[in-house]
C-alpha cells in the first residue's frame, strides 16, 4: 500500500502535508504510512481514496485490483460530501 499511496499522491500533485490536512491527520501519519511504519485503517484509506479521487483498490498491487475500475468520476462531488462527514467524524474521534 505504501508505494501506491505515494505514487497516487504524487500523481495528484499533493504534498504529504497537503494530503494530511485534507484527511484530518498529521503529516507524521502520512510519512509513516508511506514508509510502511503503520498500517492504515479502512476508514483512513477511504478518506485518502476520496481525497485523491481514486478507487480504494488502486492502492493494492495490480494483481489484486478488481477488473471494474471503480467509481464513476461524475459521482465524486457526492463522495466529497461523504468524505467531509468522515473527516468530521475522525476529528471527533481524535484521529
DSSP file (Angstrom, degrees, kcal/mol; ACC not computed):
  #  RESIDUE AA STRUCTURE BP1 BP2  ACC     N-H-->O    O-->H-N    N-H-->O    O-->H-N    TCO  KAPPA ALPHA  PHI   PSI    X-CA   Y-CA   Z-CA
    1    1 A X     >        0   0    0      0, 0.0     4,-2.8     0, 0.0     5,-0.2   0.000 360.0 360.0 360.0 -37.1    0.0    0.0    0.0
    2    2 A X  H  >  +     0   0    0      1,-0.2     4,-2.1     2,-0.2     5,-0.2   0.893 360.0  46.0 -60.3 -43.2    2.8    2.4    0.9
    3    3 A X  H  > S+     0   0    0      1,-0.2     4,-2.6     2,-0.2    -1,-0.2   0.894 113.8  50.0 -66.5 -37.3    4.2    2.7   -2.6
    4    4 A X  H  > S+     0   0    0     55,-0.3     4,-2.9     2,-0.2     5,-0.3   0.905 108.7  51.2 -69.0 -41.0    0.8    3.1   -4.1
    5    5 A X  H  X S+     0   0    0     -4,-2.8     4,-2.6    54,-0.2     5,-0.2   0.946 113.5  45.8 -59.8 -47.0   -0.2    5.9   -1.7
    6    6 A X  H  X S+     0   0    0     -4,-2.1     4,-2.6    -5,-0.2    -2,-0.2   0.927 114.8  47.3 -61.8 -45.7    3.0    7.7   -2.5
    7    7 A X  H  X S+     0   0    0     -4,-2.6     4,-2.6     2,-0.2    -2,-0.2   0.938 115.4  43.7 -62.8 -47.9    2.6    7.2   -6.3
    8    8 A X  H  X S+     0   0    0     -4,-2.9     4,-1.5     2,-0.2    -1,-0.2   0.891 114.0  51.1 -67.3 -39.1   -1.1    8.3   -6.4
    9    9 A X  H  <>S+     0   0    0     -4,-2.6     5,-2.0    -5,-0.3    -1,-0.2   0.931 112.3  46.7 -62.4 -45.4   -0.4   11.2   -4.1
   10   10 A X  H ><5S+     0   0    0     -4,-2.6     3,-1.6     1,-0.2    -2,-0.2   0.899 109.1  54.3 -64.0 -40.7    2.5   12.4   -6.3
   11   11 A X  H 3<5S+     0   0    0     -4,-2.6    -1,-0.2     1,-0.3    -2,-0.2   0.825 107.4  51.6 -61.0 -30.7    0.3   11.9   -9.4
   12   12 A X  T 3<5S-     0   0    0     -4,-1.5    -1,-0.3    -5,-0.2    -2,-0.2   0.437 113.7-122.9 -84.6  -0.4   -2.3   14.2   -7.8
   13   13 A X  T < 5 +     0   0    0     -3,-1.6     2,-0.4     1,-0.2    -3,-0.2   0.885  63.6 140.8  58.6  42.4    0.5   16.8   -7.2
   14   14 A X      < -     0   0    0     -5,-2.0    -1,-0.2     4,-0.0    -2,-0.1  -0.927  46.3-135.9-113.8 139.7   -0.2   16.8   -3.4
   15   15 A X     >  -     0   0    0     -2,-0.4     4,-2.4    -3,-0.1     5,-0.2  -0.412  30.7-107.2 -80.3 166.9    2.5   17.1   -0.8
   16   16 A X  H  > S+     0   0    0      1,-0.2     4,-2.7     2,-0.2     5,-0.2   0.913 123.0  52.2 -59.4 -41.6    2.3   14.8    2.3
   17   17 A X  H  > S+     0   0    0      2,-0.2     4,-2.1     1,-0.2    -1,-0.2   0.912 108.8  49.0 -62.4 -43.3    1.4   17.9    4.3
   18   18 A X  H  > S+     0   0    0      2,-0.2     4,-2.1     1,-0.2    -1,-0.2   0.924 113.3  46.6 -63.7 -44.2   -1.5   18.8    1.9
   19   19 A X  H  X S+     0   0    0     -4,-2.4     4,-1.7     1,-0.2    -2,-0.2   0.925 110.5  52.5 -64.1 -43.5   -2.9   15.3    2.0
   20   20 A X  H  <>S+     0   0    0     -4,-2.7     5,-3.1     1,-0.2     4,-0.2   0.894 109.7  49.4 -60.6 -39.0   -2.6   15.0    5.8
   21   21 A X  H ><5S+     0   0    0     -4,-2.1     3,-1.2     1,-0.2    -1,-0.2   0.916 108.3  53.5 -64.2 -43.2   -4.6   18.3    6.1
   22   22 A X  H 3<5S+     0   0    0     -4,-2.1    -1,-0.2     1,-0.3    -2,-0.2   0.808 115.0  39.5 -63.3 -31.3   -7.3   17.0    3.7
   23   23 A X  T 3<5S-     0   0    0     -4,-1.7    -1,-0.3    -5,-0.1    -2,-0.2   0.265 113.3-113.6-105.1  12.1   -7.8   13.8    5.7
   24   24 A X  T < 5S+     0   0    0     -3,-1.2     2,-0.3    -4,-0.2    -3,-0.2   0.901  76.2 121.2  59.2  44.3   -7.5   15.5    9.2
   25   25 A X      < -     0   0    0     -5,-3.1    -1,-0.2    -6,-0.2     2,-0.2  -0.768  66.1 -95.1-125.2 173.3   -4.3   13.6   10.0
   26   26 A X     >  -     0   0    0     -2,-0.3     4,-1.2     1,-0.1     3,-0.4  -0.527  28.9-118.5 -85.7 158.5   -0.8   14.7   11.0
   27   27 A X  H  > S+     0   0    0      1,-0.2     4,-2.3     2,-0.2     5,-0.2   0.871 116.8  61.2 -60.7 -36.1    2.0   15.0    8.5
   28   28 A X  H  > S+     0   0    0      1,-0.2     4,-2.8     2,-0.2    -1,-0.2   0.848  97.2  58.6 -59.2 -35.9    3.7   12.3   10.5
   29   29 A X  H  > S+     0   0    0     -3,-0.4     4,-2.4     2,-0.2    -1,-0.2   0.934 108.1  44.5 -60.2 -46.9    0.9    9.9    9.8
   30   30 A X  H  X S+     0   0    0     -4,-1.2     4,-2.8     2,-0.2    -2,-0.2   0.910 112.9  51.6 -66.4 -41.7    1.4   10.2    6.0
   31   31 A X  H  X S+     0   0    0     -4,-2.3     4,-1.1     1,-0.2     6,-0.2   0.939 112.9  44.8 -59.1 -46.9    5.2    9.9    6.4
   32   32 A X  H  <>S+     0   0    0     -4,-2.8     5,-2.5     1,-0.2     6,-1.0   0.875 113.0  51.6 -66.1 -37.7    4.8    6.7    8.5
   33   33 A X  H ><5S+     0   0    0     -4,-2.4     3,-1.0    -5,-0.2    -2,-0.2   0.934 110.7  47.5 -62.9 -46.5    2.2    5.3    6.1
   34   34 A X  H 3<5S+     0   0    0     -4,-2.8    -1,-0.2     1,-0.3    -2,-0.2   0.668 113.5  47.7 -73.4 -16.4    4.4    5.9    3.1
   35   35 A X  T 3<5S-     0   0    0     -4,-1.1    -1,-0.3    -5,-0.2    -2,-0.2   0.428 114.7-114.5-100.3  -0.7    7.4    4.3    4.8
   36   36 A X  T < 5S+     0   0    0     -3,-1.0    -3,-0.2    -4,-0.5    -2,-0.1   0.665  79.7 125.3  80.6  16.2    5.4    1.3    5.9
   37   37 A X  S   <S+     0   0    0     -5,-2.5     2,-0.3    -6,-0.2    -4,-0.2   0.614  73.8  31.0 -84.9 -12.2    5.8    2.1    9.6
   38   38 A X  S    S-     0   0    0     -6,-1.0     2,-0.5    -9,-0.1    -2,-0.1  -0.973  71.2-134.4-139.5 156.9    2.0    2.0   10.2
   39   39 A X        -     0   0    0     -2,-0.3     2,-0.1   -38,-0.0    -6,-0.1  -0.960  30.1-133.1-108.3 122.6   -1.0    0.2    8.7
   40   40 A X        -     0   0    0     -2,-0.5     2,-0.1     1,-0.1    -2,-0.0  -0.364  16.8-116.8 -74.9 154.1   -3.9    2.5    8.0
   41   41 A X     >  -     0   0    0      1,-0.1     4,-2.3    -2,-0.1     5,-0.2  -0.372  29.4-107.3 -77.7 167.2   -7.5    1.6    9.0
   42   42 A X  H  > S+     0   0    0      1,-0.2     4,-2.5     2,-0.2     5,-0.2   0.893 122.3  53.8 -62.4 -39.5  -10.1    1.1    6.3
   43   43 A X  H  > S+     0   0    0      2,-0.2     4,-2.2     1,-0.2    -1,-0.2   0.905 108.9  48.3 -62.0 -42.4  -11.6    4.5    7.3
   44   44 A X  H  > S+     0   0    0      2,-0.2     4,-2.1     1,-0.2    -2,-0.2   0.903 112.4  48.4 -65.1 -41.0   -8.3    6.2    6.9
   45   45 A X  H  X S+     0   0    0     -4,-2.3     4,-2.9     2,-0.2    -2,-0.2   0.867 109.2  53.5 -67.9 -35.1   -7.8    4.6    3.5
   46   46 A X  H  X S+     0   0    0     -4,-2.5     4,-2.7     2,-0.2     5,-0.2   0.925 108.7  49.2 -63.8 -43.4  -11.3    5.6    2.5
   47   47 A X  H  X S+     0   0    0     -4,-2.2     4,-2.3     2,-0.2    -2,-0.2   0.909 113.5  46.5 -61.3 -42.0  -10.5    9.2    3.3
   48   48 A X  H  X S+     0   0    0     -4,-2.1     4,-2.7     2,-0.2    -2,-0.2   0.923 112.0  51.5 -65.3 -44.3   -7.3    9.0    1.3
   49   49 A X  H  <>S+     0   0    0     -4,-2.9     5,-2.3     1,-0.2     4,-0.5   0.920 112.8  44.3 -59.0 -47.0   -9.1    7.4   -1.6
   50   50 A X  H ><5S+     0   0    0     -4,-2.7     3,-0.5     3,-0.2    -1,-0.2   0.895 113.8  50.2 -67.0 -40.0  -11.8   10.1   -1.7
   51   51 A X  H 3<5S+     0   0    0     -4,-2.3    -2,-0.2     1,-0.2    -1,-0.2   0.908 116.0  41.2 -64.5 -41.8   -9.3   12.9   -1.3
   52   52 A X  T 3<5S-     0   0    0     -4,-2.7    -1,-0.2    -5,-0.2    -2,-0.2   0.436 107.9-128.3 -86.9   0.8   -7.1   11.6   -4.1
   53   53 A X  T < 5 +     0   0    0     -3,-0.5     2,-0.3    -4,-0.5    -3,-0.2   0.923  66.4 122.0  52.9  52.1  -10.2   10.7   -6.2
   54   54 A X      < -     0   0    0     -5,-2.3    -1,-0.2    -6,-0.1    -2,-0.2  -0.997  68.8 -98.3-141.6 144.3   -9.2    7.2   -6.9
   55   55 A X    >   -     0   0    0     -2,-0.3     3,-1.8    14,-0.2     4,-0.3  -0.260  34.3-117.5 -60.6 148.5  -10.9    3.8   -6.1
   56   56 A X  G >  S+     0   0    0      1,-0.3     3,-2.0     2,-0.2     4,-0.2   0.865 111.8  62.0 -54.4 -39.4   -9.7    2.0   -3.0
   57   57 A X  G >  S+     0   0    0      1,-0.3     3,-1.3     2,-0.2    -1,-0.3   0.645  84.7  76.7 -70.6  -9.4   -8.4   -0.9   -4.9
   58   58 A X  G <  S+     0   0    0     -3,-1.8    -1,-0.3     1,-0.2    -2,-0.2   0.675  86.9  62.8 -68.4 -14.8   -5.9    1.3   -6.8
   59   59 A X  G <  S+     0   0    0     -3,-2.0   -55,-0.3    -4,-0.3    -1,-0.2   0.542  91.6  83.0 -85.5  -6.6   -3.9    1.2   -3.6
   60   60 A X  S <  S-     0   0    0     -3,-1.3     5,-0.1    -4,-0.2    -3,-0.0  -0.591  98.5 -87.8 -91.7 157.3   -3.4   -2.5   -3.9
   61   61 A X    >   -     0   0    0     -2,-0.2     3,-2.5     1,-0.1     4,-0.5  -0.346  48.6-105.5 -58.0 147.4   -0.8   -4.2   -6.1
   62   62 A X  G >  S+     0   0    0      1,-0.3     3,-1.3     2,-0.2    -1,-0.1   0.797 117.5  61.2 -49.2 -37.4   -2.1   -4.6   -9.7
   63   63 A X  G 3  S+     0   0    0      1,-0.3    -1,-0.3     0, 0.0    -2,-0.1   0.717 106.9  46.8 -67.4 -16.8   -2.7   -8.3   -9.4
   64   64 A X  G <  S+     0   0    0     -3,-2.5    -1,-0.3    -7,-0.1    -2,-0.2   0.457  88.5 109.5-100.9  -2.4   -5.1   -7.8   -6.5
   65   65 A X  S <  S-     0   0    0     -3,-1.3     2,-0.1    -4,-0.5    -7,-0.1  -0.400  72.6-110.6 -75.9 150.3   -7.2   -5.0   -8.2
   66   66 A X        -     0   0    0      2,-0.2    -1,-0.1     1,-0.1    -2,-0.1  -0.384  17.7-125.7 -73.6 157.9  -10.7   -5.6   -9.4
   67   67 A X  S    S+     0   0    0     -2,-0.1     2,-0.6     2,-0.1    -1,-0.1   0.821  96.8  79.8 -72.4 -31.5  -11.4   -5.6  -13.1
   68   68 A X  S    S-     0   0    0      1,-0.1     2,-0.6     0, 0.0    -2,-0.2  -0.686  83.6-140.4 -76.5 120.9  -14.1   -3.0  -12.5
   69   69 A X        -     0   0    0     -2,-0.6   -14,-0.2     1,-0.2     2,-0.2  -0.012  38.7-122.7 -83.5  34.7  -12.1    0.3  -12.3
   70   70 A X        +     0   0    0     -2,-0.6     2,-0.2   -16,-0.1    -1,-0.2  -0.409  61.4  24.3  86.3-137.7  -14.3    1.7   -9.5
   71   71 A X        -     0   0    0     -2,-0.2     2,-0.4     1,-0.1   -16,-0.1  -0.461  68.8-113.4 -87.4 139.7  -16.3    4.8   -9.2
   72   72 A X    >   -     0   0    0     -2,-0.2     3,-2.6     1,-0.2     4,-0.2  -0.561  26.3-134.2 -65.1 123.4  -17.8    6.9  -11.9
   73   73 A X  G >  S+     0   0    0     -2,-0.4     3,-1.6     1,-0.3     4,-0.3   0.765 102.5  68.9 -54.7 -25.5  -15.9   10.3  -11.8
   74   74 A X  G 3  S+     0   0    0      1,-0.3     3,-0.4     2,-0.1    -1,-0.3   0.714  94.1  58.0 -65.9 -18.7  -19.2   12.1  -12.1
   75   75 A X  G <> S+     0   0    0     -3,-2.6     4,-2.1     1,-0.2    -1,-0.3   0.409  75.9  96.6 -91.6   2.6  -20.0   10.9   -8.6
   76   76 A X  H <> S+     0   0    0     -3,-1.6     4,-2.7     1,-0.2    -1,-0.2   0.838  77.4  58.2 -65.3 -32.0  -17.0   12.4   -6.9
   77   77 A X  H  > S+     0   0    0     -3,-0.4     4,-1.6    -4,-0.3    -1,-0.2   0.937 109.1  45.8 -60.7 -44.5  -18.9   15.5   -5.8
   78   78 A X  H  > S+     0   0    0     -4,-0.3     4,-1.6     1,-0.2    -2,-0.2   0.910 114.2  48.6 -62.2 -42.5  -21.3   13.3   -3.8
   79   79 A X  H  X S+     0   0    0     -4,-2.1     4,-2.6     1,-0.2    -2,-0.2   0.840 104.6  59.0 -68.8 -32.8  -18.4   11.3   -2.4
   80   80 A X  H  X S+     0   0    0     -4,-2.7     4,-2.1     2,-0.2    -1,-0.2   0.889 104.0  52.0 -63.1 -37.5  -16.6   14.5   -1.4
   81   81 A X  H  X S+     0   0    0     -4,-1.6     4,-1.6     2,-0.2    -1,-0.2   0.911 110.8  47.4 -62.7 -42.0  -19.6   15.4    0.8
   82   82 A X  H  X S+     0   0    0     -4,-1.6     4,-2.2     1,-0.2    -2,-0.2   0.887 108.9  54.8 -65.5 -38.2  -19.3   12.0    2.4
   83   83 A X  H  X S+     0   0    0     -4,-2.6     4,-2.8     1,-0.2    -2,-0.2   0.885 104.4  54.2 -62.9 -38.7  -15.6   12.4    2.8
   84   84 A X  H  X S+     0   0    0     -4,-2.1     4,-2.4     1,-0.2    -1,-0.2   0.908 108.7  48.9 -61.1 -41.1  -16.2   15.7    4.7
   85   85 A X  H  X S+     0   0    0     -4,-1.6     4,-2.3     2,-0.2    -2,-0.2   0.894 110.9  50.2 -65.3 -39.3  -18.5   13.9    7.0
   86   86 A X  H  X S+     0   0    0     -4,-2.2     4,-2.6     2,-0.2    -2,-0.2   0.920 110.1  50.6 -63.6 -43.4  -15.9   11.2    7.5
   87   87 A X  H  X S+     0   0    0     -4,-2.8     4,-2.2     1,-0.2    -2,-0.2   0.912 110.0  49.8 -60.9 -42.9  -13.3   13.8    8.3
   88   88 A X  H  X S+     0   0    0     -4,-2.4     4,-2.2     1,-0.2    -1,-0.2   0.912 111.2  49.1 -62.3 -42.0  -15.6   15.4   10.8
   89   89 A X  H  X S+     0   0    0     -4,-2.3     4,-2.1     1,-0.2    -2,-0.2   0.899 109.4  52.1 -63.9 -40.2  -16.2   12.1   12.5
   90   90 A X  H  <>S+     0   0    0     -4,-2.6     5,-3.1     1,-0.2     4,-0.5   0.881 108.6  51.1 -64.5 -37.3  -12.4   11.4   12.6
   91   91 A X  H ><5S+     0   0    0     -4,-2.2     3,-1.0     4,-0.2    -1,-0.2   0.922 109.6  49.7 -63.6 -43.9  -11.8   14.8   14.3
   92   92 A X  H 3<5S+     0   0    0     -4,-2.2    -2,-0.2     1,-0.3    -1,-0.2   0.877 110.8  49.9 -62.3 -37.9  -14.5   14.0   16.9
   93   93 A X  T 3<5S-     0   0    0     -4,-2.1    -1,-0.3    -5,-0.2    -2,-0.2   0.545 117.4-115.5 -78.1  -6.8  -12.8   10.6   17.5
   94   94 A X  T < 5       0   0    0     -3,-1.0    -3,-0.2    -4,-0.5    -2,-0.1   0.754 360.0 360.0  79.8  24.2   -9.5   12.3   17.9
   95   95 A X      <       0   0    0     -5,-3.1    -4,-0.2    -6,-0.2    -5,-0.1   0.401 360.0 360.0 -98.1 360.0   -7.9   10.7   14.8
